[in-house]
Amino acid sequence: ALVETYVNRLKAGSMNARPTLKIENLSAVTSKIDGENTLGQLTSFTAMEHAIKQAKEYGLAMATVNNSNHFGAAAYYSIMAAEENCIGITMSNASPRLAPWGGLTPTYGNNPWSVAIPHNEFPVVLDIANSVVAFSKILTARKTGESIPSDWALTKEGEQTTDPHIAELLLPFGGHKGYGVAFMVEALTGMLSGAAVGKEVGRYNSLEEGQNVGHTFIAIHVPTISDKEVFEERLQTFISQLRESETLEENQQIYLPGEIEEQIRQTRIKKGIPLPEETYTYLKEFDQ
């Protein structure tokens, strides 16, 4: 749903298509990157790659990014770390789409975060936004003409709606708990990196200016902190306990965080990625 937005912003110059990213090492285990208003995916890949390199030498490392833009799926970067025997932690602030708990003014974003744990079979991954859903799902519903669940978002007047075209305020997951988590992510990203904070963060689809989004990436090298085989053994013991849990329904399967997404990924690798017809048409026209 965001491909067209990225392309339009690059064409309009509200995102920098030719950055020269430079990593500033603040210490042996901390670094920061000025994203130069380019694609969040590029700044984020660069930052996590560097954090992994430092973590392998010193045990753990953190990299922050400012002057960046929407970075896509948070899990992509935490999985980068997990594939290198690191626990990966990724977080970002975002365009204001949520109001403070009990309020009506959009003040902060859904501020996604992800943690990935290395595992012999596949990384165990948590990737969530602090809203009930990401706004991209509402954008997809607008394109497909589908309605949305009434607990996803509110209108600008604060009323529940199933119409994606008038959905403006995303609802936090878990009520005040999601609001509290989003606040902390804002502190660990926008505030810590020197990027924009809260209402200062630019719109993800602006054709006039960059967002100045902040990201934070942490890598913890498991073999440096703990014996890798012992860690895997303890992880597998816990997984076995989960798998052996008595289930609410007969033949119900217990999934690990990220396991369903891993199954979908494997299917996509074999059968391809389904796209909305509008997105497919746009990509064909753009390619020509």
CORBEL-V859228 format. One line per field, one symbol per residue. phi: phi as a letter, one per 40 degrees, with the letter a starting at -180 (. if undefined). psi: psi as a letter, one per 40 degrees, with the letter a starting at -180 (. if undefined). burial: 1 if it has 9 or more other ideal C-beta (glycine too) atoms within 8 Angstrom, else 0. A space follows every 10 residues. Layout:
phi = ???
psi = ???
burial = ???
//
This chain:
phi = .bdccdcccc ccgcbccbcb cbcbccacbb aabccffbdc ccccdcccdc ccdccccbha abbbbbfbbd bgcccdcccd cdcbgbcbbb aacadcbbcc dgbbccbacc fcaabbbcad caccbbbbcc cdaccdcccc ccccgccbcc ccabcccgbc abcccbcbcc cccggccccc ccdccdccbd cccgccbfcc ccccbccbac cfcbbbbbbb cdcccaddcc dccccccccc ccccccbcbc gcccbcdgcc ccccdccccc bgbcbddccc cccccccc
psi = eedddddddd deeeihegig hhhhhdadei iihheffahd dddddddddd dddddddedi ihhihifaah ebhddddddd ddeffihhhi iiiihheiii heiehhdiae giiihhhhid dihhhhhiie idiidddddd dddeeiiiie ediiieeeii iehdeehdhi hiifbddddd dddddddecd ddeeaihbed hiidehedii dfihihhhhh hddddihddd dddddddddd dddeihidih ehihiihedd dddddddddd eihhiidddd ddddddd.
burial = 1110111111 0001110010 1010000011 1111111111 1111111111 1111110101 1111111111 1101111111 1101011111 1111111111 0000011111 1111111110 0011111011 1110101111 1110000100 0111100000 1001001111 1110001110 1110111111 1110111100 1101010001 1111111111 1101000100 1100110010 0100001000 0000000110 1100000100 0000010011 01100000
//
